[in-house]
Amino acid sequence: MAVLVVFNLIALVSFAQQGGVKDESMKDALRPYEILATDAIGNPTFIDFISTKVKSDDTSVYEFLKTIYGFDENTTFVEKEGSAKEQNGIFSKKLFQHYKGIKVEWGQIVVTYKDGFLRSVNGHFTPTKNSRTVPLTPVDNAIKNTIQKIGAEEYAWENMYLQKMLREETQNPKATYYPTAELLLMDKNINEGETDVRLVYKFDIYALSPESHKEYFVDATTGEIVYEESLIMHVGGSGDTRYSGKQTFETQLFNGSYRLHDYTRGNGIITYDLRGNDGYAPFWDFTNSDVNNWWSSAVYNNAARDDAALDAYWGAEMTYDYFLEKHERNSWDRNGARIENYVHSSIDNTRIADWSRNNLSTVGKIRYGDNDELDGNPWTCIDLVGHEFGHDIEATTSQISSFNNYEGGALREGLSDIWGAMVKFYAKPLNTSIYAHGSDVSAFRNMSQPNLHSDPDTYQANHWVFEGNTTNLYPNHTNSAVLSHWFYILAEGIQQQMQ
Ligand SMILES: [Zn+2]
């Protein structure tokens, strides 16, 4: 209590020193009220009414604010739609400041009242007297110049799938991500001692590559960008993965909900939902509106098995971390290349997870099937993520030809199984099935005992698929066991008589 009193006194003293109330003659008539806080230019931001003497009708409130802030008739206030509330007989509402009909950004005041008299006034008022209200720069130019300055390769409105999703969500066939501007007045120096009010266009631009989503304030007189604010926020989330228990991961707060986008690792790790599509599009975001950003099994272990997306996502983060930490490799291309996961693919059962990248692209895409024909556990467990990511590394480094699936392709599959095991060991060191590839979804290769799954443990030995054998359609996934078994022996230090 003592602390509070001291604070109030300081606020009162500092306000008194700076003048504050503009119309001295009104001062006595309006008492008693107490100014508890002021902003950088000395305007009150919190006024408490000791006894209730100011009426709460619109005209009385306007006259009171005019006395406090000293504005002229060009200033008006518009009640925020839906802001009026009542609790225990105390009413409140939020007012937006306008000047000559133009909204003043960040100018908003909340008034509370009871029994027809004011109880408190708080908020921020921006002095706008004599501000320019007619733009000189056409709005189209302001938007186009800003887009040019951003210089992205692709914007959201150029992406037909995002546009389509937006139109579905808003049920507006004309909805677009292309920016629309609002004309506003804003104080460029809002937290400083001297105001600098500008007439600005405010609009947001959503760029996909490189990713940025920002709100821009462009001076409607000079055309310069006076302020920009990112609409993208990184927030740590956590959830119940399908195969690896509770895990934490980075997410992104976007349009009021969290989604599986991580831009803290390289140029991003993103996980999309294909909803049973065969290709890579259309795709959707997995979203979560839980205030704690908790992705619970109660919600995501649903009929669609969406919790499997968390495994692919967390698995890709762990894969990225493993290569960075253990091999000093920033994503597969050493340059932070983006990793995109596509979950719930309907690719056929023999290629249940796969990767693709065209030679010029800086995005590695991994698709994961739902495994409906077997046990219905989507193939997103961590060693499969490490395996597919590994194919990107092989493609950008060794360039071993996978043309010959009996040997070259087998080396690549062997390397990928090794990386899958290493990533699994890195992320889940207590796991007892490190060498059983895909053990979380029912193992289908075993690096310690290849013969268990009819794979060879030695070059050209039992189970080896010789060139010309056309009954085994995927000899690369069989002959790969020779290399991965060699790695097992090396890693465990086993002396073994080879077949
Ligand atoms: Zn593979």
Residues whose N, C-alpha, C, O or C-beta is under 5 A from the ligand:
A	BS01	ZN	E413 S416
